[in-house]
Amino acid sequence: MTEDHSARSQGADHATDNASTSKENGDRAGVYDIKLHTSPVSPIANRPTRLLLVVTKLAAHDPIREFDLVHDRLMHLIVVSEDLAFFDHVHPELGNGVFRLAYRFPEAGPYRLWADAKPKGGGRTLVAFRLEIEGGPIHRPLALVPDRERTKVVMDGQYRVTLAPRGEVAAEKPVVLTFSLARADGSPVRDLEPLMAAGGHCVVIRQDAQTFLHVHPTREVDPSWRGGPDVAFETTFPTPGLYKVWGQFLRAGLVVTAAFVLDVVRREQSHGLTPHEERVRHHDHA
């Protein structure tokens, strides 16, 4: 048995991405929806859960079967615990109009999921869901605190990742987020590989999970690219508050992930979106 997690939220959510044109978003993105079903109906921590996602037009129930690639994938699914302590980025597989993924949630508690897909010839669709995971162990929520240190040691000490924003980190003001990767001995990493057809991948989520930013690097790369240590992302935080930023990079076939918490201050005057971002219609089924 499966459950449809499609109770629509009344809150005002934001989603930002850089893959579609504003005209395309305005004309087409609003005509699609994504439904999430789970089996079992009530997922249990550390046990297999089948996630089934179906993309439809809002006025119809038949699943859409053809999609365009988005960052080298047909669908992206971001999974976080509600306190943003846990993060995962996975890619359900498409078959007969249904995206499927076998997944294990590590702990019990509330989770947020974002599904991102682009029907063939249509606009990007980003939909948010909320799941309550049962069983144990029960996740103990962690308070989100701004990072004073901008260097993190990750992957059991193998890498040092530094985040260096260029300029003031303020709402409605374009900012460049530059990640620098080094080995444990401090030597720079210069042999990064393309990750989802880019030098890296960046996801930004606001503390209240009401804002989701999916950011592409400022420079595109081809499949033969090898680079580093720096990978830059340009973004605009739409509102002030605490945000968690995840940078992901590929080296030697393994994904290196580093997370930072930024305190975004208020800015009185908006300067709009950066050239690397445009709005995507965001339905919240949380």
C-alpha positions in Angstrom: 0.0 0.0 0.0 1.2 3.5 -0.7 0.3 7.0 0.6 -0.1 10.2 -1.4 1.7 12.9 0.5 0.0 15.8 -1.2 -1.7 17.9 1.4 -1.0 21.4 0.0 0.6 24.0 2.3 -0.9 27.5 2.5 2.5 29.1 3.2 4.4 31.3 0.8 7.4 29.4 -0.3 10.3 30.4 -2.6 12.4 28.4 -5.0 15.3 29.6 -7.1 17.2 27.9 -9.8 19.2 28.9 -12.8 18.1 26.4 -15.5 15.1 28.0 -17.2 14.2 31.3 -18.7 11.7 33.6 -16.9 9.4 33.4 -19.9 9.4 29.6 -19.8 8.7 29.6 -16.1 5.9 32.1 -16.3 4.2 30.4 -19.3 4.7 26.7 -18.5 6.0 25.8 -15.0 2.6 26.4 -13.3 0.9 23.7 -15.3 2.7 20.7 -13.7 2.5 19.0 -10.4 4.3 16.1 -8.7 2.7 13.5 -6.4 4.7 11.5 -3.9 3.6 8.1 -2.7 5.4 5.9 -0.1 5.4 2.2 0.6 4.9 1.4 3.4 2.3 4.1 4.2 4.2 5.1 7.3 7.9 4.9 6.6 10.1 3.4 9.4 13.7 4.5 10.1 16.4 2.2 8.8 14.0 0.1 6.9 13.5 0.2 3.1 10.9 2.7 1.9 9.8 2.9 -1.7 9.4 6.4 -3.0 7.2 6.8 -6.0 6.9 10.2 -7.7 4.5 11.0 -10.6 4.6 14.2 -12.6 1.3 15.3 -14.1 -0.4 18.3 -15.6 -2.5 20.1 -13.0 -5.6 19.6 -15.0 -5.0 15.9 -15.7 -4.1 12.7 -13.9 -2.1 10.8 -16.5 1.6 10.7 -15.8 4.0 12.5 -18.0 6.5 10.1 -19.6 9.1 12.2 -21.3 11.5 14.6 -19.6 14.4 16.9 -20.4 17.7 16.5 -18.5 18.2 18.9 -15.6 21.8 19.1 -14.5 22.4 15.8 -16.3 19.6 14.0 -14.6 15.8 13.5 -15.2 14.9 14.1 -11.6 16.7 15.5 -8.6 15.4 14.7 -5.1 16.8 16.5 -2.1 16.2 15.0 1.3 16.8 16.8 4.6 15.8 16.4 8.2 13.6 19.3 9.3 16.4 20.8 11.4 18.7 20.5 8.3 21.2 18.3 10.2 20.8 15.5 7.6 21.2 16.0 3.9 21.0 13.8 0.8 20.9 14.3 -2.9 19.6 11.4 -4.9 18.1 10.6 -8.4 15.0 8.4 -8.7 14.9 6.3 -11.9 12.1 6.8 -14.4 10.0 3.8 -15.7 6.5 3.9 -17.3 5.9 7.4 -16.2 6.9 6.8 -12.5 10.1 7.9 -10.8 11.1 5.2 -8.3 13.7 5.1 -5.5 14.4 2.6 -2.7 15.4 4.7 0.3 16.3 4.3 4.0 15.8 7.2 6.3 18.5 7.1 9.0 16.4 8.3 12.0 12.8 8.8 13.0 11.4 12.3 12.8 10.2 14.9 10.3 11.9 15.3 6.9 11.5 17.7 4.0 11.9 16.6 0.4 12.2 18.6 -2.8 11.6 17.0 -6.2 12.9 18.8 -9.3 12.0 17.7 -12.9 11.4 19.2 -16.3 8.8 17.7 -18.6 10.0 17.5 -22.2 9.5 20.9 -23.8 7.9 22.3 -20.6 9.0 24.3 -17.6 10.9 23.3 -14.5 8.7 22.1 -11.7 10.0 22.1 -8.1 7.7 20.5 -5.4 8.2 20.2 -1.7 7.0 17.5 0.6 7.0 16.7 4.3 7.3 13.2 5.7 7.1 11.9 9.3 9.4 8.9 9.8 8.5 6.5 12.5 10.5 3.9 14.5 14.0 4.6 16.0 16.4 5.9 16.8 14.6 9.2 17.2 16.4 12.2 15.8 17.2 14.9 18.4 16.8 18.3 16.7 19.9 20.4 16.5 19.8 24.2 16.7 21.1 26.0 13.6 24.0 28.2 14.5 26.0 30.4 12.1 29.5 29.1 11.4 32.3 31.2 12.7 34.9 29.0 11.0 34.7 28.9 7.2 36.8 25.8 6.8 35.4 22.3 7.4 37.2 19.0 7.7 35.2 16.3 5.9 35.3 12.7 4.8 37.1 11.4 7.9 39.7 14.1 7.6 40.6 13.5 4.0 39.6 17.0 2.8 39.5 20.6 4.0 36.7 22.7 2.4 36.7 26.4 2.8 33.7 28.7 1.9 34.6 32.3 1.0 31.7 34.5 0.1 32.7 37.4 -2.1 31.2 40.5 -0.7 28.4 41.1 1.9 26.0 38.2 2.4 22.7 40.2 2.4 19.2 39.5 1.2 18.3 40.5 -2.3 22.0 41.2 -3.1 23.9 39.0 -5.6 26.8 37.2 -3.9 29.5 34.7 -5.2 30.1 31.7 -2.9 33.5 30.2 -3.6 34.4 26.8 -2.3 38.1 25.8 -2.1 39.1 22.2 -1.6 42.4 21.0 -0.2 43.8 17.7 1.0 44.4 17.0 4.7 47.9 18.3 4.4 46.6 21.6 3.0 47.7 21.0 -0.6 45.1 22.2 -3.1 42.9 19.8 -5.0 43.3 20.3 -8.7 41.8 17.2 -10.2 38.1 17.6 -9.5 35.8 15.8 -12.0 32.5 17.0 -13.4 29.5 16.5 -11.1 26.2 16.5 -12.9 27.8 18.2 -15.9 29.3 21.0 -13.8 32.3 21.7 -11.5 30.1 21.2 -8.5 26.6 21.4 -7.1 25.2 23.7 -4.4 21.9 23.6 -2.5 20.8 26.3 -0.1 17.8 26.0 2.3 16.5 28.5 4.8 16.2 27.6 8.4 12.3 27.4 8.2 12.6 25.3 5.0 10.5 27.8 3.2 13.2 28.8 0.8 15.1 26.5 -1.5 17.9 27.6 -3.8 19.4 25.2 -6.4 22.6 26.9 -7.6 24.7 26.1 -10.6 28.4 27.1 -10.8 29.3 30.4 -12.6 31.3 28.4 -15.2 30.2 25.4 -17.2 32.6 22.5 -17.9 32.8 19.7 -20.4 33.1 16.0 -19.6 36.9 16.0 -19.8 37.3 18.9 -17.3 39.6 18.5 -14.4 39.8 21.5 -12.1 40.0 23.0 -8.7 40.7 24.0 -6.0 38.1 26.8 -6.4 34.5 26.3 -7.6 32.3 29.5 -7.5 28.5 29.7 -7.4 26.6 33.0 -7.8 23.2 33.3 -6.0 20.8 35.8 -4.4 19.2 35.1 -1.0 15.6 36.3 -1.3 15.1 37.1 2.5 17.2 37.6 5.6 17.7 34.7 8.1 19.8 31.6 8.7 20.6 29.5 5.7 22.4 26.2 5.4 24.6 25.8 2.3 25.8 22.4 1.0 28.6 22.2 -1.6 29.1 19.0 -3.5 32.2 18.0 -5.6 33.5 14.9 -7.3 37.0 13.6 -7.0 38.3 10.1 -7.7 34.7 8.9 -8.3 33.5 10.0 -4.8 31.3 12.9 -3.9 32.8 15.3 -1.3 30.1 17.2 0.6 30.6 20.2 2.9 27.9 22.2 4.7 28.0 25.7 6.2 25.5 27.9 8.0 25.3 31.6 6.9 23.5 34.5 8.6 22.0 36.5 5.8 21.4 40.1 6.8 18.6 42.4 5.7 19.0 44.7 2.7 16.6 47.5 2.0 16.7 47.7 -1.8 16.4 44.6 -4.1 18.8 44.2 -7.0 16.9 41.3 -8.5 18.2 37.8 -9.4 21.6 37.0 -10.7 22.2 35.9 -14.3 22.7 32.4 -13.0 19.3 32.1 -11.3 15.7 32.5 -12.4 12.4 31.7 -10.6 10.9 28.2 -10.8 7.3 27.6 -9.8 7.4 25.9 -6.4 4.4 23.8 -5.1 4.7 22.9 -1.4 2.9 19.6 -0.5 4.3 19.9 3.0 
